[in-house]
Amino acid sequence: MTGEDESRPDLDAAYAVESPDDNRKLYARWADTYESDFIAGSDYVYHHQVAAIFVDGFADLGSPVLDVGCGTGIVGEQLRALGVEIIDGIDISPEMLAVARAKVGGSDPVQVPVYRNLIEADLTGQIGIDSNRYAGVVSAGTFTHGHLGPDALGELLRVGRPGARYAIGINAAHFEEHGFAERFDRYEADGTIGHYRIVDTIIYGGADEDDLDQVARVAVFDLTGG
Ligand SMILES: C[S@@+](CC[C@H](N)C(=O)[O-])C[C@H]1O[C@@H](n2cnc3c(N)ncnc32)[C@H](O)[C@@H]1O
């Protein structure tokens, strides 16, 4: 993506980005309409799927969980609805984070902010979060074309506590193109992660499951160590 693009942001524009700066610019323009245009218009179900996969068997609902590339906060809303009590979000886009900041959830009539902390950071580099902080790390929609590749996983492994549960959704075409399988196999072989499995899921209602851009591979594992 080059120059100042004035067209209406969409999935094609999202797949065309190449750098963190492209991402910053794209999501600055998209934040206000991301949910009304893209999420509602495409029957996006990925956030429901990944949140459900993450909480399945996760017993630590009262401990902090990190939502990676949280955007406007739709994964956090699902996590909270499923009982996760403390959620931090991290994203490169201050405009997307501003939408997430306004999100409230919890049980009626007691509504609380969905996110405890919202952190602006570029996940292609080091992030300013202490090590061993989170009991869970979850992501949907951020490991995809032009966004994050396998090199971003190292920092995410650093911030998890021993035993932390991970559910990292990765666009299936991107997964194949960027060697995610080999990276996870290596982490498993060297004892960094355990109980590793891939759960395939649709990104959109009515997705063509033969189209790798309409499905995701969710890498589910526990951090070892301690
Ligand atoms: C398609 S949105 C997904 C948002 C949300 N998880 C969802 O499911 O709707 C991708 C998000 O990744 C963020 N992102 C892209 N590149 C990033 C980077 N280098 N560091 C941190 N966040 C990034 C964008 O700002 C955007 O909010």
The ligand as an SDF file (V2000), in Angstrom:
LIG
                    3D

 27 29  0  0  0  0  0  0  0  0999 V2000
   -8.7740   -7.1900   11.3610 C   0  0  0  0  0  0  0  0  0  0  0  0
   -8.4500   -6.2680   12.8430 S   0  0  0  0  0  0  0  0  0  0  0  0
   -8.9710   -7.4580   14.0830 C   0  0  0  0  0  0  0  0  0  0  0  0
   -9.4790   -6.7610   15.3110 C   0  0  0  0  0  0  0  0  0  0  0  0
  -10.2280   -7.6580   16.2760 C   0  0  0  0  0  0  0  0  0  0  0  0
   -9.3670   -8.6260   16.9030 N   0  0  0  0  0  0  0  0  0  0  0  0
  -11.3950   -8.3270   15.5800 C   0  0  0  0  0  0  0  0  0  0  0  0
  -11.4720   -9.5630   15.5370 O   0  0  0  0  0  0  0  0  0  0  0  0
  -12.2570   -7.5740   15.0800 O   0  0  0  0  0  0  0  0  0  0  0  0
   -6.6750   -6.3330   12.9760 C   0  0  0  0  0  0  0  0  0  0  0  0
   -6.1100   -5.4810   14.1000 C   0  0  0  0  0  0  0  0  0  0  0  0
   -4.7040   -5.6850   14.1590 O   0  0  0  0  0  0  0  0  0  0  0  0
   -4.1030   -4.4640   14.4990 C   0  0  0  0  0  0  0  0  0  0  0  0
   -2.7010   -4.4960   14.0640 N   0  0  0  0  0  0  0  0  0  0  0  0
   -2.2300   -4.5590   12.8020 C   0  0  0  0  0  0  0  0  0  0  0  0
   -0.8990   -4.5560   12.7900 N   0  0  0  0  0  0  0  0  0  0  0  0
   -0.5050   -4.4650   14.0890 C   0  0  0  0  0  0  0  0  0  0  0  0
    0.7660   -4.3940   14.7210 C   0  0  0  0  0  0  0  0  0  0  0  0
    1.9040   -4.3980   14.0300 N   0  0  0  0  0  0  0  0  0  0  0  0
    0.8040   -4.3060   16.0730 N   0  0  0  0  0  0  0  0  0  0  0  0
   -0.3550   -4.2770   16.7950 C   0  0  0  0  0  0  0  0  0  0  0  0
   -1.5840   -4.3460   16.2540 N   0  0  0  0  0  0  0  0  0  0  0  0
   -1.6550   -4.4370   14.9020 C   0  0  0  0  0  0  0  0  0  0  0  0
   -4.9380   -3.4240   13.7660 C   0  0  0  0  0  0  0  0  0  0  0  0
   -4.7820   -2.1340   14.2980 O   0  0  0  0  0  0  0  0  0  0  0  0
   -6.3490   -3.9860   13.9230 C   0  0  0  0  0  0  0  0  0  0  0  0
   -7.0160   -3.4520   15.0410 O   0  0  0  0  0  0  0  0  0  0  0  0
  1  2  1  0
  2  3  1  0
  2 10  1  0
  3  4  1  0
  4  5  1  0
  5  6  1  0
  5  7  1  0
  7  8  2  0
  7  9  1  0
 10 11  1  0
 11 12  1  0
 11 26  1  0
 12 13  1  0
 13 14  1  0
 13 24  1  0
 14 15  1  0
 14 23  1  0
 15 16  2  0
 16 17  1  0
 17 18  1  0
 17 23  2  0
 18 19  1  0
 18 20  2  0
 20 21  1  0
 21 22  2  0
 22 23  1  0
 24 25  1  0
 24 26  1  0
 26 27  1  0
M  CHG  2   2   1   9  -1
M  END
$$$$
